[in-house]
């Protein structure tokens, strides 16, 4: 980042939007679908079990992995936009 001039305030706003959006998706899937909405999802069969159980055991983990890659990809785009990407 040294030697680059960039708009730090807008960079961090974009960064925080991405972080908060990722946290909302993570909370919705891991807490919402797996715990709070499990009774509503119990009647939907998925792979020999119900959808609520699937989210609790597999879906939240897979969503978290997808979020990691999405975050890295979006941060690279944000870094490029503000001229702070790694060469």
N, C-alpha and C positions, 0 to 999 in steps of 0.2 A: 504494500500500500504506500510505501514511502515514495515520494516523487510524484504521486498522482494527486490531482485536485479533484475532489468530488463533493457532492452535496451530502454531507454526513447525516443531516436530519432526515432527508427523504430516503436515504439508504437504510437507516435503522427503522424507519416507519415500514418500509417494504419487508425488511427482515422480521419485524415483530408481527406483521400481518400474517406472514407465512408460518411463523411459530404458533400463533394463536389459532390459526385455521387448522394446523396439524393437530394441536391439542384437542380442539373441539371434535374432530373426526375420531381421534383415538378414544376420547371419553365416551362418545356416542356408541362406538362399537364395543369397547371393552366393558363399560359400566352399563350403558343403556340397553343394548341388545342382549348382553350376556346375563344381566342381573334384573334390571327393572322391567324389561319387556319380555323376559323369558316365558312367563305364563301365556302371553299372547302368541308367542312363536312356537309353543310346545306342540301344537297340532300340525305343524308343517314338517313332513318327513324329509330328511336329508341323509343319505348314506347309512340307513339303518337306525338313525336316531332322530331327534327333533332338532329344529333349527336353533332354538335357544341353547341347547347343549352344545351344538356345533360351534356357535359363536363363542361360547365360554371356553371351549377346548382348542379350537383351531382357527376360527375366524378372526379373533382378536390378535392372535400371533401373526397370521398372514397379513392382516391389515397393517400391523405395526411394521412389518418388513417392507411392504409397499410404501408406507409413509416415509421410511428412511430413504429409499431411493428417490421418491418424489421430492423430498426436502433437498437432497443433494443436487438433483437436477435443477430445481427452481433457484436454489442459492447460487449455482453457477451462472444461471441466466441473470439474476439480480446483480451479481458481481460484475459480469460483462457490461450490463447496462450502465453501471456507475463507474466503470473503469478501474475496478479493484481486483479483477480476476488474476489468477496465477498464470504466468507465462509458461 
